[in-house]
């Protein structure tokens, strides 16, 4: 019974950790987690001009997620850091359908020509990153009203150029429909990481995230508990109870196999590919080792389980017991690693770099 209690406690702690991690992600406030359903309003209509003097409207930017940042070219404070982070975001979002938008809060100085030179100084790819300017009052109203970000201009015309405008330096993730989906620190590496992870999710989130991985992990966990219970029953000589429990474990594992195949054959293609594990180094090696041994173990274990149950059905008890000594530990390993693979790939998966 002590072994059973310890395993139950371990599984409970693993599930509690998963739930706690998910709750922390969902409660992340304005810095929404990558796969959060949170939204914080909508970007209204606007009409500005880009670095080439071409008109750009809010409608032109719809259809794919955009990462917004507000700046001005003569700023020597936070703006260079924010724009450098936008440049890094450009690199890290190059393989997804997402855009970047930098809007000047000092349009009187930041003409299209000035913006063009500024963009070139940061090696901006203007196919995906646009720099906008226009009417100052309209831009400031857009920033305050729609983005809920502060901006203020000093009334002194002789003020130092680098200090004449104060403004928020958040990176703002906006989805393809124009909804604001998260605010992130534009001056830190952590803020950039979170913003990029959010944008990558929004770029591939044409369909909602499936709950089947959680269902599969739950089935694996339940199978492990039943296997342990069945082992305790046979050790105590309760053969009939053992038989019922092991039959239940088989049904649960069969349900897992059905859900697993459906998820990989049907759901993953609809979600534009599988979820990737983002950690590197030793964690990546551990994850790949668990995944590989889980998949190979499941393939090897299935015929062993069927033969073991068949021998029990035919009451060939000695042959059943010999094979069961090999089948049970592998079956348990496959079930437990199924839970661990889920935890590493979903709740514990770090943001994409």
Protein Blocks (a to p, Z undefined) as FASTA:
>chain_A
ZZmmmmmmmmmmmmmmmmmmmmmmmmnojmpcfklcbdebjadddddddfkopacdfklm
goiacddddddfklcblmmmmmmmmmmmmmmmmmpccddddddfblmlmgfklmmmmmmm
nopafklpccddddfklmmmmmmmmnopacdddfblkbcfklmpccdfbdcdddfkopaf
bdcdfkbfklmmmmmmmmmmmmmmmbccdfklmmmmmmmmmmmmmmmmmmmmmmnopakl
mmmmmmmmmmmmmmmmmmmmmmmmmmmmmnopaaddfbghjllmmmmmmmmmmmmmmmmm
mmmmmmmmmmmmnopaklmmmmmmmmmmmmmmmmmmmmmmmmmmmmmmccdZZ
